[in-house]
């Protein structure tokens, strides 16, 4: 995601005292670990879906609400929290959200009823919208100007790392010690991040605010509306299918828990590769990068019902899928940033809100379909949706639509 705040300088402009380089980078690392905890907690239920569903005797589709709830709440809280807390020290807000995330993981670990698990997921959603929108733009307030680029890379390496470790590690812990233990582990990690924030994060008085009028003005831009459409289609395709990849591997590939963990880890590693390759490509050719990611995702999900019955076919397509989706977040964020070059904070908030809302819709729609049909049908429909996104991107390219100039927002 783009930087969401504009500091006049590293220390003097913000009133912060000079600090040692070690403490500066520990502060950057604390933000990275915070986002890592959030990403991991958000997607943790994907690998534990059937285990949690069995514990409460609910369907896979009903269990998919664990992915739906955080996304909807994050979409709502991203703009609301950013505006409501505009005058509160950002350090205090980051710590408050880490505390909320720790409580959410603890509640999920001890919940006697499924509805309490969903309450915990509401808490996760609020944390996502708040921490993500605030933490995304702190790099230029934590390190000198010449190190901001590296700090941003460190902070957002949390996204692919969370995707790599979250699902397979959660699945492994759930298989060995039960799904509740996975949430206990995440709760402990989150408390550790909270302590680290308290120790190394400097006071961060707010220096920029985002108003509703700025967010509303973005919708008048054709490029912003197009970015929303592309994000909706590709995220819908991905999370409408990936949320139910574990049932697919169990029912179609006939893979056991340990093999599923390996498959998801391979997928995650491929996602890291896709993240770095996609970052490089989309910086130079946004349309090509986004379109290629959608095309690979469409091909992988459309072929899974055909070739996913074998272990070799399933893991090969998961690698393609991982590379494809690894490039999606950076591609989507780049489109939003280019659509609103003069409002980086508003672009970041809109990206977060739209991305998270579509995660929820994808999980909800996929759950409804999987309960009525089969995991294979979900994969096919997801592939069709991704293919539609490719078509839309080609139309955009054929019409020769360009990005707004630097003087427009």
N, C-alpha and C positions, 0 to 999 in steps of 0.2 A: 504494500500500500504506500501511497505517497505521504510525504511529511505533511502533517496537519497543523503545524504551528510555524510561525516565522519569528525566530528570536533575532534581536538586533545584534547580539554578540554572544559569545559563549559564557562570559562571566560578567563583564562590566555592564552590558545592555540589559541583563535580566536581574542584576543586583545580587548575583550569586558569587560567593567567594571562590577564588582559585583553589582547585583541589588537585591532588596527585593523580597522575595518569592511571595508576592502579585502581584507585577508587572510582574514577570516571568510567573505566571499562567494567568494573564490578556493577555499577549502576546500569550500564547498558545490558550486561548479562542478566541482571535481575528482571528487567523488562522482557528480555527474550524468554526467560524461564516462566514468567507470568503468562505470556502468550502460549508457550508450549503447554503449560498446565491447562489452559483454557481449551486449546485445540484438542488435546488428548482427552479431556473430560467430555467434550462435546461429541466426539466420534466413538468413544469407548463402547457404547451400547451396540454398535454395529457387530462387533465380534462376539458380544455376549447376548445377542438378541434371543436366540432359541433357549439359552439357559435361563434367562430372566422370565421369558414367556412360560417355560415349564414350571418355574417356581410358583407363579401366580395363576397357572392354568388359563392362560390367555393365548390368542392367536398371534402369529407373526405380525400381522397387520396392526393389531392393537399394541403390540410391543414396539412397533415402529413409531408410536407417539412419543417415545423417548427422544427421537430425533426431530420430531415436528415441534414440540414445545419450545426447546431452546431457540430455534430459528425464529419463530414468530415473536418471542419476547425480545430477542436481540434486535430484530428489525424495528420494533417499537422503541426500545430503550436507546438505541444508537443516537437518533436525533434528540430525543427528549432529555436524556442524561447529559449530552453535550451542552445543550442550552441551559438546563436547570442548574448545572454545577459550574457554570462558566466563571463564577467569581470565587470558587473554592480552590485551595491549593491542590495541584494535581497529584502531589505525593500522597496526601491524605486520601484522595479518591482511589488511587491505585491500591493502597493498603486496604481500604474498605471493601473493594471488589474482591481482593484475594481472600479476605476473611469470609465474605459471602460464599465464595467458591468452596472454601474448606468446609463450611457448614453444609453446603449442598451435597458434597461428597459423603460427609458423615451421615446425613439424613438418608441418602440412598443406601448406604451400607447397612443401616439398622431398620429400614422401613418394613413394617409387618404387612402392609397392604400396598397394592400397586399404585393407588392414588397418591400415596406419600412419595413414591418414586417420581411421579409426575410433578409433584410440588417441588421436589429437588431440582428437576429439570427446568422449571420456571426460574428458579434462582440462578441456574447456570446461564440461562438466556439473558437475564439482566446483567450478569457479569460480562458476558461476551460483548454486548452492545456498549457497555460503559468502559471497560478496560481497553477494548480494542480501539474505540474511537479516540480515547485520550492517549494511550500508550503509543499509538502509531506515529505520532509526530514529535516524540521527545528526543530523538537522536541529536538534533541540532541544539538542544539545551543541555546535553550531557557531556559532549566532547567538543573540542575545537573544530572550527569550520573545515579544516583540511582533512579531518577524520570522520566527518558526518556520513559520507558514502559508505565507508566500511562499517560504521555503527548501524546504519540502516540494514545492511546485508546481514549482520549478526542478529539483529532483532527479528527479522523476518525469515531467518533460517528456521525459526521455531515452527513455522507452518508445515514445511515438508517433514521436519523431524517428528512433529506431533503426529502427522499422518502415517509416518513409517512405524513409529513405536506404539502409538495409541491402540490401534486395533489388534495387531498380532500379540503384543505384550499383554494387553487386557484379556485376549482370548487364552493365552498360555496360563496366566494367573487364574483365570476362571476355571480352566480345566484342571489345574493342580489343586487349588485351594477354595474354589467356589467364587461365583461372580461378586459376592459382597466384599470379598477380600480385595478385589481389584479396585473398588471404590475406596476402601480403607487406605490402600497404597497411594491413590491419588490425593486423598485428604492429607496424608502425611507430607507428601511432596508440596502441596499447596501451602501448608503451614510453614514449611521451610522457606518457600519463596517470600511469604509475608515477612518473616524474620529478616531475610536478606534485604528486602525493600526498606524496612525500618532502619537497618544499619548503614546502608550505603547510598540510598537515594537522598539527594539534597532537597531542601524546600523548593517547590516549583510554583510560584504564584502565577496565576493565569495572565497571559499577555495578549490573547486574541480570543474573540468570541464569534460564534456562528449564529446568525439570526434566521428565523423562519423565512423571512423575505428573500434571503440569499438562496436557501434551498428551493423555494418556490420558483425563483427566477431561473434556476437551472433547467426546469422542465420546459421552458420556452425554447431551449436549444434542440435542434433536430439531432445533433450528435449525442446529446445526453439521452434523449428518448431511444435512439438506436442502441446506445450502450446498455440501456435497461432491457431492451428486447433480446439482445444477444446473450446477456447474462442470464436472463430468465430461461431461455431455451437450453443453454448448455448446462446450467446448474440443475435444472429440472431433469434433464436427461441423466445426469450423473447420479444425483442423490435419489432419484426415483428407482434406480437400479442398484447402486452400490449399497444402499441401506439393507438390501435383501440378498447380498452376495453370499452370505453364510448359508441361508436356506438353499440357495441354488447349488452351492458346492456340496451340501449334504445330500440333497435329493436327486440331483442330476449327475454330478461327478462322483457321488458316493464316497467322498473323502471323509476320513475320520478327523477328530478334533486336532490332533497333532499336525496332520498334513495341511489342514485348513490354516493353522497358524503359520506354517512355512509359506503357503501360497500368499497369504496376506502380507507377510514380511517381504517377499519378493516383489509384490505389487508396490509396497511402500518404497523400496529402494528404487524401483523404476520411476516412482513419483519424484524422488529427489533429482534424478537425471533430467526428467521432464521439466522440473522447476528451473534448473540452470540453463538448459537448452532453450526453453521457452522465453526466459528473461532476455537472453541474448538476441533471439530472433524478433521478439515483439518490440524491442527497443528500436529496431531498424525498420521492420515491416509488420505493423500491428495486425493488418487484415490477414496477411499470410499466416502469421503465427496463430491467431485465434481460429482461423478457418482450418488449418492443419490439425490443431488439437481436436476440434469438433469432428473432423473426418476420421481421425484415428479412433476416437471414442465411439463413433457410430459403427465403424467396422468391427471393433472388438465386441460390443454388446450384441450386434446383429448376428455375429458368428458364434457366440457362446452357446446358444441352444443347439447349434449344428455340430460344433467341434468340442464343446465343453464337457461331453460325456466321458472323455479320457483325461487322465491327469496331465499328459503332455499338452493336449489342446487347451485345457483350462489354464495352465500356468503360462503358456505362450501368449494367450489372449489377455491375461491379467497384466503381463508385462507391457503389452501395447497400451492397454487401458491406463496403467499407472503413468507411463510417459505422457499420454495425452492429457490426463487430468492434472498432472504436475504443472502444466503450462497454463491452466485455466485461470487461477486466481490472479496471477501477474498480468495476464492478457486482459482480463476484465478491468482490473484496476487501472491499467494503462489507458484503456478507452475512456474511462471516466475522467482521468486526469487530463487527457488531451482535449476532452469535450469542455472542460472548465479550467483552463490554465490559470485564471486569476482568482480562483476560489478553491485552493487545495484542501482546506479543511472540510468545506461543504462537499467536495467530490469524494473525500474519504468517508464521510458519514453516509452519503448516498450509496456508495459502493457497499459498505458494511450492511446497511439496512436492506438493500435489494438482494444481496447475496444470501443473507441469512433468511430472509422471507422465502426465497425460492428453495432453500434447503428444506424448510418446513413443508412447503407445498409438494415438493418432490417426494419426501418421505411419506406424506399423507396419501398422495395419489398412488404411489407404488404400493403402499400397504393395502389400500382398497382393492387394487388389481390383484395382488398376490393372494388375498383371501378368497377372491372369486374365481381365480383361474390357476396360475402356476408361476413359479419364479422364471421359467423360460419365457412366458408371455410378457412379463415385466421387462426382461432384457430386450426383447424384440421391440416393444413400444418405446423404450428408452433410446434404442438405436435409431428408430424413425425420427424421434424428436431431435436428436443430435444431427441427423442428416438434414432436417429442416433448417437448422441453424447454419449449416454449410451453405445451403441454397440462399438464405438471406444474406450471408456474407458475400456471396458471388454477385448478388443483385446490387449490393452496395458498391462493390468494386466496378461492376459494369456501368453503373450510373456516374462513376467518377466522383462520388461525394468526397469532399476533403474535410480536414479538421478546421475549426474556427481559428481565426487569426489571434494573435496574442492580445489584441485589444478587446476581444469579445469574451463573454463569460457564459 
